[in-house]
């Protein structure tokens, strides 16, 4: 009598198999990209996907093993595969446990720059009526501390927030007192062009652990063209501010963002080299947004998604070359997407989450006390569209803001898991919906995805990353390190 049964006794026959949820997309004449419900990717031939869908596969034929390992099939009476998917999905969605961790205080709309792509419709420096008052700030702070997140971040924006620095100091001091009384941790960021940065501001930031975030669009001529100010010295002041902040606060306490204009499209190498020259540890290659002066000056219409994707690919490949030469340097948006694609870590970044981060990811308190579901929603209001205005600090508390009909409708419409085009997209697990963008460009929170440049950019970047992961072992190792960081 045989001690063990044969291998065929341990494999489920095909008629006992069932499919698990997956999406697919044709990528070639006979090639398909397939993803399971948590976004693991697998490439199959047309014959393989036909056999998979028909469940014409058996142990030992290769496809059976690939499909099982990728959570595409399971035994009808087996629970293990489903439980693994449920556990991983729960981990990926766990950002929902920390509701509204970010609170943006627009302390002034005044700014001494006159950027033609400005998203916030800034005001001239002599219009103090566009400053937030202490009374508005106090009420906004009460709402922020009523949010459910155990740790919140308060970000000061403008205009140029340092034009109302006294209010920033007042808010930080009050927030620290509330933090001590409630046990809720709080972090602070000032988003500034750094033109007004001085020793007083730096000493305050060091004393209170305040981070600085700034804009740097590239070399001096490009930055000054994109971000003009009296004296034509915005680049000089930004670079000086970055260096002073790194010296006074530490190299990891100041970051920079760039915005891609038409003038940037053929200069990505120079832009990246400027970031390297300043000792920054990476770059976020960012397209224009359809808000504020970017619309009024027609900056937003001057290139399309394909132009930007070509710019992005050149930039990403340049960043990978820098890493191959021995200098650690990241493209931060790719790092975020790779973390989403290659791990089950929760991602709070609003472009990469479903439901969208409006309201439940951030609340924005405008200088006049109006409360918005996102910073882009605030920008939209400056253009006369209050679609994402949730209320006012004088009339609403935290609960009434996040449970407002407007916010609930917007969040419901942002669920990629059930949205047309999104629900069947092979990249659904790694993408977001961005209802404010689609409202601004198409007049509808959901949007028609084949006409969406947001969608085209997201899919284009993910296709590019998958191509590099599959075809370039050295670059793939670099990308995987970014995801694990």
C-alpha positions in Angstrom: 0.0 0.0 0.0 1.4 3.4 -1.0 2.4 5.7 1.8 1.2 8.9 0.0 -1.4 9.5 -2.6 -0.4 10.8 -6.0 0.0 14.5 -6.7 -3.3 14.6 -8.6 -5.2 13.9 -5.4 -4.2 17.2 -4.0 -5.3 19.5 -6.8 -8.8 20.8 -7.3 -10.3 19.7 -10.6 -11.2 22.6 -12.9 -14.9 22.3 -12.3 -14.3 23.1 -8.6 -12.5 26.4 -9.4 -14.0 29.8 -9.4 -12.7 33.2 -10.5 -11.7 35.9 -8.1 -12.3 39.6 -9.1 -9.8 40.9 -11.6 -9.5 43.6 -14.4 -7.5 43.4 -17.6 -6.4 45.6 -20.5 -5.0 44.7 -23.9 -1.4 45.9 -24.3 -0.5 44.2 -27.6 -1.7 42.0 -30.4 -1.8 39.0 -28.1 -0.8 40.4 -24.8 -2.9 41.5 -21.8 -2.1 43.2 -18.5 -4.2 41.7 -15.7 -4.6 42.9 -12.1 -6.3 41.3 -9.1 -8.5 43.3 -6.7 -5.5 44.6 -4.7 -3.5 45.6 -7.8 -1.0 42.8 -8.3 -0.1 42.7 -12.0 0.4 39.7 -14.3 1.0 39.6 -18.0 -0.9 36.9 -20.0 -1.2 36.0 -23.6 -4.6 36.0 -25.3 -4.8 32.3 -25.2 -4.0 32.3 -21.5 -6.6 34.9 -20.6 -9.2 33.0 -22.6 -8.4 29.8 -20.7 -8.4 31.7 -17.4 -11.9 33.1 -18.0 -13.2 29.8 -19.1 -11.4 28.0 -16.2 -9.7 25.7 -18.6 -6.6 25.2 -16.5 -5.2 22.4 -14.4 -2.4 21.8 -11.9 0.9 21.5 -13.6 0.0 23.5 -16.8 1.8 26.7 -15.6 -1.2 28.9 -16.0 -3.0 27.3 -13.0 0.0 28.1 -10.8 0.3 31.7 -12.0 -3.4 32.3 -11.5 -3.4 30.9 -8.0 -0.3 32.8 -7.0 -1.8 36.0 -8.3 -5.1 35.5 -6.5 -7.1 35.2 -9.8 -8.7 31.8 -9.0 -9.6 29.8 -5.9 -11.4 26.6 -5.0 -15.1 27.1 -4.6 -15.0 25.9 -1.0 -11.7 27.5 -0.1 -11.5 30.6 2.0 -7.8 31.2 2.3 -7.4 33.2 -1.0 -10.4 35.4 -0.1 -9.1 36.0 3.4 -5.7 37.0 2.1 -7.3 39.5 -0.3 -9.6 40.9 2.5 -6.6 41.4 4.8 -4.6 43.1 2.2 -7.5 45.3 1.1 -8.1 46.3 4.7 -4.4 47.3 5.1 -4.5 49.4 1.9 -7.7 51.2 3.0 -6.6 51.8 6.6 -6.0 55.5 5.8 -9.7 55.8 6.4 -9.1 55.3 10.1 -7.4 58.7 10.4 -10.1 61.1 9.2 -9.1 64.6 8.3 -5.4 64.6 9.3 -4.6 67.8 7.3 -5.9 71.3 8.1 -4.9 74.1 5.8 -5.1 77.7 7.1 -5.1 80.3 4.3 -3.8 83.1 6.5 -3.8 85.7 3.7 -4.3 85.9 -0.1 -1.7 88.7 -0.3 1.4 87.9 -2.3 4.3 89.9 -3.6 4.8 87.5 -6.5 2.6 87.6 -9.7 2.9 84.1 -11.1 0.9 83.7 -14.3 -0.1 80.1 -13.3 -1.1 81.0 -9.7 -3.9 78.7 -8.7 -5.2 80.8 -5.8 -6.0 84.2 -7.4 -3.6 86.0 -5.1 -4.1 89.7 -4.1 -1.7 92.6 -4.0 0.3 93.1 -0.8 -1.6 96.3 0.2 -5.0 94.6 0.5 -5.0 93.6 4.2 -8.7 92.8 4.0 -7.6 89.5 2.5 -5.9 88.5 5.8 -7.4 85.9 8.2 -8.4 87.4 11.6 -7.6 86.0 15.0 -11.3 85.2 15.6 -11.6 83.2 12.4 -8.3 81.4 13.2 -9.5 80.5 16.7 -12.7 79.0 15.4 -10.9 77.1 12.6 -8.5 75.7 15.2 -11.4 74.4 17.3 -12.8 72.6 14.3 -9.3 71.1 13.4 -8.9 69.7 16.9 -12.4 68.1 16.8 -11.3 65.9 13.8 -10.9 62.2 14.6 -7.2 61.8 13.6 -4.8 61.1 16.4 -2.2 63.3 14.8 -3.0 66.4 12.7 -0.9 68.6 10.4 -1.6 72.3 10.2 -0.3 73.9 7.0 -0.2 77.6 6.5 -0.8 78.8 2.9 -1.6 82.0 1.0 -1.0 84.1 -1.0 2.3 84.3 0.8 1.7 83.3 4.4 4.7 85.1 5.8 2.9 88.4 5.0 0.7 87.4 8.0 3.4 85.9 10.2 2.1 87.3 13.4 -1.1 85.2 13.0 1.0 82.1 12.2 2.7 82.6 15.5 -0.6 83.0 17.3 -2.0 79.8 15.8 1.0 77.7 16.5 1.1 78.8 20.1 -2.7 78.1 20.5 -2.4 74.7 18.8 0.4 73.6 21.1 -1.7 74.5 24.1 -4.6 72.5 22.7 -2.3 69.6 21.8 -1.1 69.4 25.4 -4.7 69.6 26.7 -6.2 67.0 24.3 -3.3 64.6 23.7 -3.7 65.1 20.0 -0.3 65.5 18.3 0.2 68.4 15.9 2.8 69.2 13.1 3.2 72.5 11.3 4.2 73.4 7.8 4.5 76.9 6.2 4.2 76.8 2.4 6.1 79.9 1.4 8.0 81.4 -1.6 10.8 82.2 1.0 11.2 85.8 -0.3 10.4 87.1 3.2 12.3 84.5 5.1 14.5 86.1 7.8 16.3 85.2 11.1 13.1 85.8 13.1 11.1 83.3 11.0 13.9 80.7 11.1 14.3 81.0 14.8 10.5 80.6 15.3 10.4 77.5 13.0 13.4 75.9 14.8 11.9 76.6 18.2 8.5 75.1 17.3 9.5 72.4 14.9 7.9 74.0 11.9 8.7 72.6 8.4 9.1 74.8 5.3 7.8 74.0 1.8 8.6 76.2 -1.2 8.4 76.4 -4.9 11.4 75.9 -7.2 10.7 75.7 -10.9 14.2 75.2 -12.1 17.2 77.4 -13.2 17.1 81.2 -12.6 15.7 82.3 -15.9 12.9 79.7 -15.9 12.0 80.2 -12.3 11.9 84.0 -12.7 9.8 83.7 -15.8 7.3 81.4 -14.1 7.3 83.3 -10.8 7.9 87.0 -11.4 8.2 89.5 -8.6 9.5 93.1 -8.3 13.3 93.1 -8.8 13.1 89.9 -10.9 14.9 88.0 -8.1 12.5 85.3 -7.1 15.0 82.5 -7.9 17.8 84.2 -5.9 15.5 84.6 -2.9 14.2 81.0 -3.1 17.6 79.5 -3.4 18.9 81.7 -0.6 15.9 80.7 1.5 16.4 77.0 0.9 20.1 77.1 1.9 19.4 79.2 5.0 16.6 76.9 6.1 18.7 73.8 5.6 21.5 75.3 7.6 19.2 76.6 10.4 16.6 73.8 10.6 18.3 70.7 9.1 18.5 69.2 5.6 15.2 67.4 6.0 13.1 70.4 7.2 12.6 72.2 3.9 11.2 70.8 0.7 10.5 72.2 -2.7 7.9 71.6 -5.4 8.0 72.5 -9.1 5.2 73.3 -11.5 5.5 72.4 -15.2 4.7 75.3 -17.6 5.1 75.3 -21.3 8.5 76.8 -20.9 9.5 73.8 -18.8 8.8 71.1 -21.3 12.2 70.9 -23.0 14.2 71.7 -19.9 13.6 68.8 -17.5 17.3 67.9 -17.2 18.2 71.5 -16.2 15.3 71.5 -13.7 16.5 68.3 -12.0 20.1 69.5 -12.0 19.0 72.6 -10.1 17.5 70.5 -7.4 20.7 68.4 -7.2 22.8 71.5 -7.0 20.9 72.6 -3.9 21.4 69.3 -2.2 17.7 68.4 -2.3 16.9 64.7 -2.0 14.3 64.5 -4.8 11.9 66.2 -7.1 8.1 66.1 -7.6 7.4 66.6 -11.3 4.0 68.3 -11.2 1.7 69.4 -14.0 -0.4 72.6 -13.9 -3.8 72.6 -12.3 -6.9 74.0 -13.9 -7.6 76.7 -11.3 -7.1 80.5 -10.7 -4.7 82.4 -12.9 -3.6 79.2 -14.7 -7.1 79.4 -16.4 -7.3 83.2 -16.7 -3.9 83.5 -18.4 -4.6 80.3 -20.5 -1.4 78.7 -19.0 -3.3 75.4 -18.4 -4.2 75.0 -22.1 -0.7 75.3 -23.4 0.2 71.7 -23.2 -1.8 68.4 -23.0 -1.4 65.2 -21.1 0.8 63.6 -23.8 3.2 66.6 -23.8 3.5 66.4 -20.1 4.0 62.6 -20.1 6.8 63.0 -22.5 8.4 65.5 -20.2 7.8 63.2 -17.2 9.4 60.2 -18.8 12.5 62.1 -19.7 12.7 63.4 -16.2 12.1 60.0 -14.6 14.8 58.4 -16.8 17.2 61.2 -15.9 16.5 60.6 -12.2 17.2 56.9 -12.6 20.5 57.7 -14.4 21.5 59.8 -11.4 20.8 56.9 -9.1 22.8 54.5 -11.2 25.7 56.9 -10.9 25.6 56.6 -7.2 23.6 59.6 -6.0 20.3 58.8 -4.1 17.6 61.0 -5.6 13.9 60.3 -6.0 11.0 61.4 -8.2 8.5 61.7 -5.4 5.3 61.0 -7.4 6.7 57.8 -8.8 7.7 56.8 -5.3 4.2 57.3 -4.1 2.7 55.3 -7.0 5.3 52.5 -6.5 4.4 52.3 -2.8 0.8 51.8 -3.9 1.7 49.3 -6.6 4.3 47.2 -4.8 3.2 47.3 -1.2 0.0 47.3 0.9 0.9 50.4 2.8 -1.9 52.9 3.1 -1.4 56.1 1.0 -3.0 59.3 2.1 -2.1 61.3 -1.0 -5.4 62.4 -2.5 -4.7 61.5 -6.1 -4.0 57.9 -5.2 -6.9 57.1 -2.9 -10.5 56.0 -3.2 -12.7 57.4 -1.8 -11.1 60.7 -2.6 -9.5 62.8 0.1 -11.9 65.8 -0.1 -13.0 66.6 3.4 -12.0 63.3 4.9 -8.4 63.9 3.9 -8.2 67.6 4.5 -10.2 70.7 5.4 -9.3 74.2 4.2 -10.1 77.3 6.2 -10.0 80.3 3.9 -9.0 83.8 5.2 -12.7 84.8 5.4 -13.8 81.7 7.4 -15.2 79.7 4.6 -14.4 76.0 4.8 -13.6 73.9 1.8 -13.3 70.2 1.1 -9.9 70.6 -0.5 -7.3 73.2 -1.4 -8.4 72.9 -5.1 -12.0 73.5 -4.0 -10.9 76.7 -2.4 -9.1 77.6 -5.6 -12.3 76.9 -7.6 -14.2 79.2 -5.3 -11.8 82.1 -6.1 -13.0 81.6 -9.7 -16.7 82.0 -8.6 -17.6 78.3 -8.2 -18.5 77.4 -4.6 -19.3 73.7 -5.4 -16.8 72.5 -2.7 -17.6 75.1 -0.1 -18.8 73.1 3.0 -19.7 76.0 5.3 -18.2 78.6 7.6 -16.3 78.5 10.8 -19.0 80.8 12.4 -21.8 78.5 11.5 -20.5 74.9 11.5 -18.6 72.5 13.7 -16.5 69.6 12.5 -19.3 67.1 12.4 -21.7 69.2 10.4 -18.9 69.9 7.8 -17.8 66.3 7.2 -21.4 65.0 7.2 -22.7 67.7 4.9 -24.7 66.5 1.9 -22.3 68.2 -0.5 -19.3 66.3 0.9 -21.1 62.9 1.1 -22.2 63.2 -2.5 -18.7 64.1 -3.7 -17.1 61.2 -1.8 -19.8 58.8 -3.1 -19.1 59.9 -6.6 -15.3 59.4 -6.1 -15.4 55.7 -5.4 -13.3 54.2 -8.3 -14.5 50.7 -7.3 -17.9 51.4 -8.8 -17.4 54.4 -11.1 -17.9 53.9 -14.8 -14.5 53.3 -16.6 -12.7 53.2 -13.3 -14.3 50.0 -11.9 -13.0 48.0 -14.9 -9.6 49.7 -15.3 -6.6 47.5 -14.7 -5.1 50.4 -12.6 -8.1 51.0 -10.4 -6.4 49.7 -7.2 -3.7 52.3 -7.5 -5.6 55.4 -8.6 -7.9 58.1 -7.3 -10.8 60.0 -8.7 -10.1 63.7 -8.0 -13.7 65.1 -8.1 -12.6 68.7 -7.9 -10.4 68.4 -11.0 -13.2 66.7 -13.0 -15.8 69.3 -11.8 -13.4 72.1 -12.9 -12.7 70.5 -16.4 -15.9 68.7 -17.2 -18.6 70.2 -14.9 -19.1 66.8 -13.2 -17.5 65.3 -10.1 -17.3 61.9 -11.7 -16.1 63.0 -15.1 -15.9 61.1 -18.4 -12.6 59.2 -17.9 -11.7 58.7 -21.6 -11.7 62.5 -21.9 -9.9 63.1 -18.6 -6.3 64.3 -18.7 -6.0 63.3 -15.0 -6.8 59.8 -16.1 -4.4 59.9 -19.0 -1.5 61.1 -16.9 -2.2 58.5 -14.2 -2.3 55.6 -16.6 0.6 56.9 -18.6 2.8 57.0 -15.5 1.8 53.5 -14.3 2.4 52.0 -17.8 5.8 53.6 -17.8 6.7 52.3 -14.3 5.6 48.7 -15.2 7.6 48.9 -18.4 10.8 49.9 -16.5 10.1 47.2 -13.8 9.8 44.5 -16.5 12.7 45.5 -18.8 15.4 47.1 -16.8 16.7 45.1 -13.8 19.0 47.9 -12.5 16.3 50.6 -12.7 13.8 48.2 -11.3 15.9 47.7 -8.2 16.1 51.5 -7.8 12.3 51.8 -8.1 11.7 49.0 -5.6 14.0 50.8 -3.1 11.8 53.9 -3.5 8.7 51.9 -2.7 10.3 50.4 0.4 11.6 53.7 1.8 
